[in-house]
Amino acid sequence: MSLTMCTLGIHGAPMRYSEVSRNIPGVSQKMLTQTLRSLERDGMVRRTVTPVSPVRVDYELTDLGRSLYALIAQVRDWAHENADAVDHARATYDKL
Amino acid sequence: MSLTMCTLGIHGAPMRYSEVSRNIPGVSQKMLTQTLRSLERDGMVRRTVTPVSPVRVDYELTDLGRSLYALIAQVRDWAHENADAVDHARATYDKL
């Protein structure tokens, strides 16, 4: 869920399914489809169908989605900034 | 994990195991013990043993723990503030 939101959040513009999929290595089509549908249902993602041939479907964060993404991004950044401190704490604990 | 951090974060001072447990209805002793141990290992929680009789054991957030708790608290508050918007989006989606 958060990887999908981060993908859409980082891109900051509508993305096609294939673009989202490429940005989440190893995600199955079934899982990504379920995740996007769930995020759409929760009001986090807007799905726009453009009636051209072939039909074009785009996904983007809604305002509500962007407000949650802002927090997810802070947690992601916290994890990057503090990974060494956590590793150090684990190494110290494991020596006890 | 986040419930335990929120319990310690909200209290803002060392807590005994029984106090933490009382604040997380339904948590098993095994789960809480594992969670506290894991948080201690990750450097989020400090476990202090006071050699009195009976021995006193207290748990509190470390600075690292408090910095993560600050983000968790924001996500918790976001969820409270936006629960109605998510419910509304779900109701609208389910009518499609």
gemmi code that builds the backbone of each chain (N, CA, C; Angstrom):
import gemmi

chains = {
    "A": [
        ("MET", (0.838, -1.202, 0.000), (0.000, 0.000, 0.000), (0.884, 1.267, 0.000)),
        ("SER", (1.833, 1.324, 0.940), (2.630, 2.556, 1.038), (3.594, 2.671, -0.145)),
        ("LEU", (4.057, 1.520, -0.682), (4.946, 1.595, -1.850), (4.218, 2.204, -3.043)),
        ("THR", (2.939, 1.806, -3.190), (2.145, 2.342, -4.294), (1.917, 3.836, -4.105)),
        ("MET", (1.623, 4.218, -2.854), (1.409, 5.649, -2.589), (2.697, 6.429, -2.805)),
        ("CYS", (3.833, 5.843, -2.400), (5.110, 6.531, -2.593), (5.407, 6.680, -4.090)),
        ("THR", (5.098, 5.638, -4.857), (5.346, 5.690, -6.305), (4.556, 6.829, -6.932)),
        ("LEU", (3.256, 6.904, -6.591), (2.404, 7.968, -7.130), (2.815, 9.327, -6.563)),
        ("GLY", (3.206, 9.334, -5.285), (3.573, 10.588, -4.635), (4.855, 11.171, -5.195)),
        ("ILE", (5.832, 10.327, -5.395), (7.123, 10.788, -5.929), (6.933, 11.316, -7.353)),
        ("HIS", (6.114, 10.578, -8.146), (5.901, 10.981, -9.543), (5.137, 12.308, -9.617)),
        ("GLY", (4.153, 12.461, -8.740), (3.426, 13.727, -8.615), (2.545, 14.088, -9.796)),
        ("ALA", (2.266, 13.103, -10.651), (1.378, 13.355, -11.807), (0.684, 12.030, -12.130)),
        ("PRO", (-0.390, 12.079, -12.942), (-1.080, 10.830, -13.264), (-0.116, 9.808, -13.886)),
        ("MET", (-0.301, 8.556, -13.520), (0.550, 7.464, -14.026), (-0.330, 6.334, -14.570)),
        ("ARG", (0.146, 5.722, -15.621), (-0.561, 4.563, -16.157), (-0.190, 3.335, -15.331)),
        ("TYR", (-1.042, 2.320, -15.356), (-0.840, 1.100, -14.586), (0.572, 0.551, -14.817)),
        ("SER", (0.960, 0.474, -16.084), (2.273, -0.117, -16.432), (3.418, 0.687, -15.802)),
        ("GLU", (3.247, 2.011, -15.738), (4.289, 2.861, -15.127), (4.398, 2.570, -13.630)),
        ("VAL", (3.235, 2.463, -12.977), (3.247, 2.169, -11.533), (3.904, 0.807, -11.301)),
        ("SER", (3.522, -0.151, -12.102), (4.033, -1.523, -11.964), (5.553, -1.563, -12.117)),
        ("ARG", (6.063, -0.826, -13.101), (7.522, -0.814, -13.341), (8.280, -0.258, -12.140)),
        ("ASN", (7.604, 0.620, -11.378), (8.275, 1.258, -10.246), (8.240, 0.424, -8.966)),
        ("ILE", (7.547, -0.730, -9.026), (7.476, -1.589, -7.831), (7.938, -2.987, -8.219)),
        ("PRO", (9.268, -3.179, -8.281), (9.821, -4.455, -8.731), (9.221, -5.652, -7.985)),
        ("GLY", (8.773, -6.657, -8.751), (8.302, -7.891, -8.126), (6.840, -7.884, -7.738)),
        ("VAL", (6.170, -6.761, -7.898), (4.748, -6.753, -7.522), (3.957, -7.535, -8.570)),
        ("SER", (3.021, -8.375, -8.107), (2.215, -9.134, -9.071), (1.086, -8.239, -9.595)),
        ("GLN", (0.575, -8.604, -10.771), (-0.518, -7.824, -11.363), (-1.726, -7.852, -10.435)),
        ("LYS", (-1.980, -9.044, -9.860), (-3.142, -9.201, -8.979), (-3.013, -8.273, -7.755)),
        ("MET", (-1.809, -8.282, -7.136), (-1.595, -7.472, -5.924), (-1.715, -5.988, -6.245)),
        ("LEU", (-1.106, -5.543, -7.336), (-1.142, -4.118, -7.669), (-2.571, -3.688, -8.019)),
        ("THR", (-3.288, -4.532, -8.731), (-4.675, -4.213, -9.089), (-5.515, -4.080, -7.821)),
        ("GLN", (-5.371, -5.034, -6.883), (-6.119, -4.989, -5.619), (-5.746, -3.738, -4.825)),
        ("THR", (-4.444, -3.432, -4.787), (-3.973, -2.282, -4.009), (-4.529, -0.981, -4.567)),
        ("LEU", (-4.453, -0.821, -5.886), (-4.970, 0.410, -6.515), (-6.474, 0.530, -6.283)),
        ("ARG", (-7.187, -0.608, -6.399), (-8.636, -0.580, -6.181), (-8.938, -0.204, -4.731)),
        ("SER", (-8.174, -0.745, -3.792), (-8.389, -0.456, -2.371), (-8.097, 1.010, -2.064)),
        ("LEU", (-7.010, 1.527, -2.653), (-6.649, 2.940, -2.440), (-7.706, 3.851, -3.066)),
        ("GLU", (-8.248, 3.431, -4.214), (-9.308, 4.226, -4.854), (-10.542, 4.228, -3.962)),
        ("ARG", (-10.892, 3.032, -3.427), (-12.073, 2.916, -2.551), (-11.929, 3.778, -1.302)),
        ("ASP", (-10.688, 3.856, -0.757), (-10.441, 4.642, 0.451), (-10.320, 6.136, 0.181)),
        ("GLY", (-10.378, 6.522, -1.106), (-10.317, 7.940, -1.451), (-8.903, 8.475, -1.557)),
        ("MET", (-7.895, 7.579, -1.579), (-6.504, 8.009, -1.655), (-6.047, 8.213, -3.103)),
        ("VAL", (-6.671, 7.486, -4.024), (-6.242, 7.488, -5.433), (-7.438, 7.776, -6.325)),
        ("ARG", (-7.197, 8.571, -7.362), (-8.226, 8.835, -8.366), (-7.874, 8.032, -9.631)),
        ("ARG", (-8.818, 7.337, -10.166), (-8.652, 6.543, -11.397), (-9.405, 7.262, -12.509)),
        ("THR", (-8.681, 7.677, -13.529), (-9.301, 8.426, -14.633), (-9.227, 7.599, -15.916)),
        ("VAL", (-10.414, 7.381, -16.524), (-10.491, 6.624, -17.786), (-10.675, 7.622, -18.921)),
        ("THR", (-9.746, 7.619, -19.874), (-9.861, 8.506, -21.048), (-10.324, 7.655, -22.222)),
        ("PRO", (-11.521, 7.959, -22.755), (-12.126, 7.108, -23.808), (-11.488, 7.284, -25.176)),
        ("VAL", (-10.195, 6.968, -25.269), (-9.548, 6.963, -26.590), (-9.369, 5.502, -26.982)),
        ("SER", (-8.786, 5.236, -28.108), (-8.587, 3.842, -28.510), (-7.097, 3.559, -28.667)),
        ("PRO", (-6.443, 2.718, -27.885), (-7.099, 1.979, -26.816), (-7.402, 2.875, -25.613)),
        ("VAL", (-8.326, 2.408, -24.768), (-8.718, 3.205, -23.590), (-7.495, 3.504, -22.741)),
        ("ARG", (-7.436, 4.726, -22.201), (-6.293, 5.093, -21.350), (-6.788, 5.216, -19.912)),
        ("VAL", (-6.098, 4.559, -18.977), (-6.470, 4.620, -17.557), (-5.285, 5.181, -16.772)),
        ("ASP", (-5.529, 6.238, -16.029), (-4.472, 6.867, -15.239), (-4.830, 6.838, -13.754)),
        ("TYR", (-3.781, 6.797, -12.945), (-3.945, 6.810, -11.485), (-3.142, 7.971, -10.911)),
        ("GLU", (-3.722, 8.667, -9.934), (-2.985, 9.733, -9.248), (-3.504, 9.850, -7.829)),
        ("LEU", (-2.700, 10.425, -6.951), (-3.144, 10.651, -5.571), (-4.184, 11.769, -5.556)),
        ("THR", (-5.188, 11.616, -4.718), (-6.137, 12.698, -4.450), (-5.517, 13.627, -3.401)),
        ("ASP", (-6.196, 14.711, -3.074), (-5.707, 15.594, -1.994), (-5.574, 14.793, -0.698)),
        ("LEU", (-6.573, 13.950, -0.421), (-6.541, 13.120, 0.788), (-5.328, 12.182, 0.747)),
        ("GLY", (-5.110, 11.607, -0.418), (-3.957, 10.712, -0.598), (-2.646, 11.442, -0.410)),
        ("ARG", (-2.579, 12.656, -0.970), (-1.330, 13.429, -0.821), (-1.064, 13.788, 0.639)),
        ("SER", (-2.152, 14.032, 1.409), (-1.937, 14.403, 2.824), (-1.387, 13.204, 3.603)),
        ("LEU", (-1.828, 11.996, 3.266), (-1.277, 10.807, 3.940), (0.132, 10.510, 3.411)),
        ("TYR", (0.313, 10.685, 2.100), (1.633, 10.437, 1.512), (2.700, 11.305, 2.195)),
        ("ALA", (2.334, 12.541, 2.545), (3.299, 13.448, 3.194), (3.831, 12.820, 4.493)),
        ("LEU", (2.954, 12.109, 5.217), (3.380, 11.461, 6.469), (4.193, 10.208, 6.162)),
        ("ILE", (3.719, 9.436, 5.174), (4.445, 8.211, 4.797), (5.865, 8.567, 4.363)),
        ("ALA", (5.987, 9.655, 3.625), (7.310, 10.084, 3.146), (8.212, 10.445, 4.328)),
        ("GLN", (7.631, 11.057, 5.373), (8.429, 11.392, 6.564), (8.913, 10.111, 7.263)),
        ("VAL", (8.018, 9.097, 7.338), (8.416, 7.826, 7.979), (9.514, 7.163, 7.135)),
        ("ARG", (9.353, 7.183, 5.818), (10.367, 6.622, 4.911), (11.708, 7.343, 5.121)),
        ("ASP", (11.680, 8.664, 5.162), (12.917, 9.429, 5.349), (13.517, 9.140, 6.732)),
        ("TRP", (12.637, 9.018, 7.761), (13.114, 8.693, 9.118), (13.882, 7.369, 9.083)),
        ("ALA", (13.308, 6.407, 8.362), (13.936, 5.081, 8.296), (15.324, 5.167, 7.646)),
        ("HIS", (15.418, 5.953, 6.555), (16.725, 6.103, 5.890), (17.727, 6.762, 6.837)),
        ("GLU", (17.273, 7.853, 7.491), (18.184, 8.620, 8.342), (18.623, 7.845, 9.585)),
        ("ASN", (17.792, 6.920, 10.056), (18.073, 6.256, 11.336), (18.429, 4.779, 11.208)),
        ("ALA", (18.599, 4.310, 9.972), (18.916, 2.888, 9.755), (20.199, 2.499, 10.511)),
        ("ASP", (21.213, 3.364, 10.455), (22.488, 3.045, 11.131), (22.296, 2.969, 12.640)),
        ("ALA", (21.504, 3.892, 13.183), (21.279, 3.897, 14.641), (20.559, 2.619, 15.069)),
        ("VAL", (19.593, 2.178, 14.261), (18.869, 0.933, 14.593), (19.822, -0.260, 14.482)),
        ("ASP", (20.633, -0.297, 13.416), (21.596, -1.399, 13.255), (22.565, -1.451, 14.437)),
        ("HIS", (23.018, -0.251, 14.857), (23.959, -0.176, 15.989), (23.289, -0.697, 17.272)),
        ("ALA", (22.032, -0.291, 17.484), (21.300, -0.739, 18.684), (21.138, -2.251, 18.662)),
        ("ARG", (20.846, -2.802, 17.506), (20.665, -4.256, 17.389), (21.974, -4.982, 17.672)),
        ("ALA", (23.078, -4.455, 17.129), (24.378, -5.112, 17.339), (24.731, -5.085, 18.828)),
        ("THR", (24.477, -3.943, 19.474), (24.765, -3.812, 20.909), (23.889, -4.772, 21.702)),
        ("TYR", (22.615, -4.825, 21.386), (21.668, -5.706, 22.108), (22.076, -7.167, 21.943)),
        ("ASP", (22.479, -7.532, 20.749), (22.795, -8.947, 20.468), (24.064, -9.396, 21.197)),
        ("LYS", (24.874, -8.448, 21.623), (26.104, -8.796, 22.374), (25.794, -9.017, 23.853)),
        ("LEU", (24.618, -8.637, 24.311), (24.304, -8.710, 25.761), (24.312, -10.157, 26.262)),
    ],
    "B": [
        ("MET", (3.266, -3.043, 17.690), (4.478, -2.235, 17.844), (4.102, -0.750, 18.060)),
        ("SER", (3.264, -0.212, 17.143), (2.961, 1.226, 17.271), (2.081, 1.500, 18.481)),
        ("LEU", (1.214, 0.520, 18.845), (0.386, 0.738, 20.035), (1.248, 0.855, 21.286)),
        ("THR", (2.294, 0.006, 21.336), (3.190, 0.039, 22.491), (3.958, 1.353, 22.523)),
        ("MET", (4.401, 1.797, 21.333), (5.134, 3.075, 21.288), (4.213, 4.221, 21.656)),
        ("CYS", (2.949, 4.153, 21.190), (2.004, 5.229, 21.540), (1.736, 5.237, 23.039)),
        ("THR", (1.610, 4.051, 23.625), (1.365, 3.973, 25.073), (2.503, 4.636, 25.843)),
        ("LEU", (3.742, 4.294, 25.481), (4.903, 4.878, 26.152), (5.030, 6.359, 25.807)),
        ("GLY", (4.713, 6.699, 24.532), (4.847, 8.090, 24.099), (3.854, 9.007, 24.789)),
        ("ILE", (2.611, 8.553, 24.874), (1.566, 9.374, 25.507), (1.895, 9.572, 26.986)),
        ("HIS", (2.374, 8.475, 27.636), (2.673, 8.563, 29.079), (3.866, 9.488, 29.339)),
        ("GLY", (4.860, 9.397, 28.465), (5.989, 10.322, 28.519), (6.915, 10.156, 29.716)),
        ("ALA", (6.796, 9.016, 30.387), (7.680, 8.757, 31.537), (7.828, 7.237, 31.643)),
        ("PRO", (8.836, 6.764, 32.417), (9.005, 5.319, 32.533), (7.725, 4.636, 33.012)),
        ("MET", (7.452, 3.465, 32.461), (6.253, 2.708, 32.836), (6.651, 1.275, 33.179)),
        ("ARG", (5.949, 0.712, 34.150), (6.175, -0.700, 34.474), (5.414, -1.568, 33.472)),
        ("TYR", (5.825, -2.807, 33.344), (5.219, -3.741, 32.387), (3.706, -3.767, 32.570)),
        ("SER", (3.277, -3.879, 33.831), (1.831, -4.003, 34.104), (1.073, -2.758, 33.635)),
        ("GLU", (1.712, -1.593, 33.768), (1.073, -0.341, 33.326), (0.910, -0.349, 31.802)),
        ("VAL", (1.957, -0.766, 31.115), (1.896, -0.821, 29.647), (0.790, -1.800, 29.238)),
        ("SER", (0.786, -2.940, 29.868), (-0.185, -3.986, 29.528), (-1.625, -3.500, 29.718)),
        ("ARG", (-1.851, -2.779, 30.834), (-3.216, -2.282, 31.108), (-3.681, -1.316, 30.023)),
        ("ASN", (-2.704, -0.630, 29.382), (-3.072, 0.374, 28.375), (-3.306, -0.227, 26.980)),
        ("ILE", (-3.083, -1.530, 26.836), (-3.299, -2.183, 25.524), (-4.247, -3.355, 25.726)),
        ("PRO", (-5.559, -3.042, 25.785), (-6.556, -4.087, 26.054), (-6.400, -5.283, 25.110)),
        ("GLY", (-6.378, -6.488, 25.718), (-6.378, -7.700, 24.890), (-5.001, -8.171, 24.478)),
        ("VAL", (-3.961, -7.396, 24.787), (-2.629, -7.850, 24.378), (-2.196, -9.022, 25.261)),
        ("SER", (-1.625, -10.055, 24.669), (-1.178, -11.203, 25.476), (0.178, -10.876, 26.091)),
        ("GLN", (0.490, -11.590, 27.201), (1.785, -11.352, 27.860), (2.929, -11.677, 26.912)),
        ("LYS", (2.733, -12.770, 26.148), (3.785, -13.196, 25.209), (4.032, -12.116, 24.150)),
        ("MET", (2.935, -11.583, 23.585), (3.066, -10.579, 22.508), (3.702, -9.306, 23.044)),
        ("LEU", (3.263, -8.857, 24.232), (3.811, -7.603, 24.767), (5.285, -7.781, 25.123)),
        ("THR", (5.635, -8.928, 25.692), (7.034, -9.195, 26.051), (7.904, -9.187, 24.797)),
        ("GLN", (7.444, -9.862, 23.735), (8.192, -9.905, 22.464), (8.321, -8.498, 21.874)),
        ("THR", (7.221, -7.733, 21.925), (7.216, -6.382, 21.337), (8.194, -5.478, 22.079)),
        ("LEU", (8.148, -5.499, 23.408), (9.054, -4.660, 24.199), (10.503, -5.057, 23.951)),
        ("ARG", (10.736, -6.371, 23.856), (12.105, -6.849, 23.607), (12.576, -6.385, 22.223)),
        ("SER", (11.687, -6.465, 21.231), (12.034, -6.069, 19.872), (12.311, -4.562, 19.803)),
        ("LEU", (11.464, -3.778, 20.481), (11.653, -2.319, 20.506), (12.938, -1.958, 21.235)),
        ("GLU", (13.264, -2.716, 22.282), (14.520, -2.479, 23.002), (15.694, -2.788, 22.078)),
        ("ARG", (15.592, -3.929, 21.383), (16.678, -4.332, 20.462), (16.888, -3.286, 19.372)),
        ("ASP", (15.794, -2.699, 18.882), (15.878, -1.701, 17.800), (16.300, -0.317, 18.301)),
        ("GLY", (16.461, -0.189, 19.615), (16.913, 1.096, 20.161), (15.789, 2.083, 20.396)),
        ("MET", (14.520, 1.625, 20.321), (13.377, 2.518, 20.495), (12.997, 2.653, 21.970)),
        ("VAL", (13.261, 1.594, 22.749), (12.826, 1.547, 24.152), (14.027, 1.250, 25.045)),
        ("ARG", (14.064, 1.913, 26.204), (15.087, 1.628, 27.213), (14.437, 0.845, 28.352)),
        ("ARG", (15.042, -0.231, 28.741), (14.559, -1.087, 29.844), (15.496, -0.872, 31.025)),
        ("THR", (14.931, -0.381, 32.121), (15.754, -0.079, 33.302), (15.353, -1.005, 34.448)),
        ("VAL", (16.349, -1.722, 34.975), (16.111, -2.634, 36.107), (16.624, -1.966, 37.382)),
        ("THR", (15.735, -1.770, 38.344), (16.143, -1.177, 39.621), (16.234, -2.312, 40.641)),
        ("PRO", (17.429, -2.546, 41.188), (17.657, -3.711, 42.076), (17.092, -3.532, 43.482)),
        ("VAL", (15.785, -3.370, 43.558), (15.121, -3.330, 44.874), (14.405, -4.665, 45.030)),
        ("SER", (13.741, -4.849, 46.133), (13.035, -6.120, 46.311), (11.548, -5.877, 46.472)),
        ("PRO", (10.657, -6.313, 45.617), (11.002, -7.055, 44.408), (11.659, -6.148, 43.354)),
        ("VAL", (12.390, -6.779, 42.442), (13.075, -6.021, 41.384), (12.058, -5.175, 40.625)),
        ("ARG", (12.475, -3.959, 40.276), (11.570, -3.061, 39.528), (12.103, -2.927, 38.106)),
        ("VAL", (11.228, -3.129, 37.099), (11.636, -2.994, 35.693), (10.768, -1.927, 35.037)),
        ("ASP", (11.395, -0.932, 34.465), (10.665, 0.153, 33.816), (11.034, 0.216, 32.331)),
        ("TYR", (10.068, 0.689, 31.547), (10.273, 0.861, 30.112), (9.965, 2.308, 29.744)),
        ("GLU", (10.781, 2.879, 28.860), (10.507, 4.226, 28.365), (11.079, 4.356, 26.960)),
        ("LEU", (10.568, 5.334, 26.198), (11.095, 5.575, 24.851), (12.470, 6.222, 24.966)),
        ("THR", (13.375, 5.839, 24.106), (14.654, 6.528, 23.960), (14.440, 7.766, 23.092)),
        ("ASP", (15.488, 8.574, 22.913), (15.382, 9.726, 21.997), (15.006, 9.232, 20.594)),
        ("LEU", (15.627, 8.141, 20.161), (15.339, 7.568, 18.842), (13.871, 7.130, 18.779)),
        ("GLY", (13.424, 6.513, 19.845), (12.028, 6.081, 19.920), (11.074, 7.255, 19.881)),
        ("ARG", (11.432, 8.317, 20.629), (10.561, 9.509, 20.643), (10.476, 10.140, 19.251)),
        ("SER", (11.595, 10.093, 18.498), (11.572, 10.724, 17.165), (10.651, 9.944, 16.225)),
        ("LEU", (10.609, 8.616, 16.376), (9.680, 7.833, 15.541), (8.248, 7.986, 16.049)),
        ("TYR", (8.111, 8.014, 17.376), (6.774, 8.183, 17.961), (6.115, 9.467, 17.450)),
        ("ALA", (6.902, 10.524, 17.277), (6.349, 11.804, 16.799), (5.670, 11.623, 15.442)),
        ("LEU", (6.245, 10.757, 14.593), (5.650, 10.500, 13.264), (4.427, 9.593, 13.398)),
        ("ILE", (4.566, 8.562, 14.242), (3.440, 7.639, 14.450), (2.235, 8.414, 14.986)),
        ("ALA", (2.492, 9.349, 15.875), (1.406, 10.153, 16.453), (0.721, 10.979, 15.363)),
        ("GLN", (1.518, 11.484, 14.408), (0.926, 12.260, 13.299), (0.034, 11.375, 12.432)),
        ("VAL", (0.498, 10.130, 12.183), (-0.324, 9.209, 11.369), (-1.603, 8.864, 12.132)),
        ("ARG", (-1.484, 8.638, 13.438), (-2.660, 8.346, 14.273), (-3.638, 9.529, 14.213)),
        ("ASP", (-3.130, 10.724, 14.363), (-4.001, 11.912, 14.331), (-4.630, 12.076, 12.943)),
        ("TRP", (-3.832, 11.805, 11.879), (-4.359, 11.882, 10.512), (-5.542, 10.924, 10.366)),
        ("ALA", (-5.378, 9.732, 10.919), (-6.451, 8.727, 10.795), (-7.723, 9.217, 11.492)),
        ("HIS", (-7.561, 9.794, 12.674), (-8.743, 10.317, 13.395), (-9.405, 11.436, 12.593)),
        ("GLU", (-8.567, 12.363, 12.096), (-9.115, 13.537, 11.402), (-9.771, 13.175, 10.072)),
        ("ASN", (-9.317, 12.090, 9.439), (-9.784, 11.783, 8.083), (-10.660, 10.528, 7.996)),
        ("ALA", (-11.009, 9.975, 9.153), (-11.828, 8.746, 9.155), (-13.146, 8.978, 8.399)),
        ("ASP", (-13.783, 10.126, 8.619), (-15.063, 10.401, 7.939), (-14.875, 10.489, 6.426)),
        ("ALA", (-13.777, 11.131, 6.007), (-13.544, 11.276, 4.557), (-13.317, 9.901, 3.920)),
        ("VAL", (-12.597, 9.016, 4.633), (-12.356, 7.665, 4.096), (-13.680, 6.892, 4.044)),
        ("ASP", (-14.474, 6.986, 5.116), (-15.784, 6.308, 5.133), (-16.671, 6.795, 3.990)),
        ("HIS", (-16.652, 8.118, 3.767), (-17.469, 8.707, 2.686), (-16.999, 8.177, 1.323)),
        ("ALA", (-15.671, 8.125, 1.142), (-15.130, 7.637, -0.144), (-15.530, 6.172, -0.349)),
        ("ARG", (-15.471, 5.387, 0.726), (-15.831, 3.962, 0.607), (-17.303, 3.822, 0.245)),
        ("ALA", (-18.159, 4.611, 0.882), (-19.601, 4.512, 0.616), (-19.887, 4.884, -0.844)),
        ("THR", (-19.213, 5.947, -1.304), (-19.394, 6.384, -2.709), (-18.906, 5.300, -3.662)),
        ("TYR", (-17.736, 4.738, -3.384), (-17.158, 3.704, -4.259), (-18.067, 2.476, -4.311)),
        ("ASP", (-18.613, 2.114, -3.166), (-19.425, 0.890, -3.108), (-20.755, 1.049, -3.849)),
        ("LYS", (-21.141, 2.288, -4.119), (-22.399, 2.528, -4.876), (-22.157, 2.424, -6.378)),
        ("LEU", (-20.879, 2.433, -6.799), (-20.590, 2.462, -8.258), (-21.150, 1.219, -8.958)),
    ],
}
model = gemmi.Model(1)
for chain_id, residues in chains.items():
    chain = gemmi.Chain(chain_id)
    for i, (resn, *xyz) in enumerate(residues, 1):
        res = gemmi.Residue()
        res.name, res.seqid = resn, gemmi.SeqId(i, " ")
        for name, pos in zip(("N", "CA", "C"), xyz):
            atom = gemmi.Atom()
            atom.name, atom.element = name, gemmi.Element(name[0])
            atom.pos, atom.b_iso = gemmi.Position(*pos), 0.0
            res.add_atom(atom)
        chain.add_residue(res)
    model.add_chain(chain)
structure = gemmi.Structure()
structure.add_model(model)
structure.setup_entities()
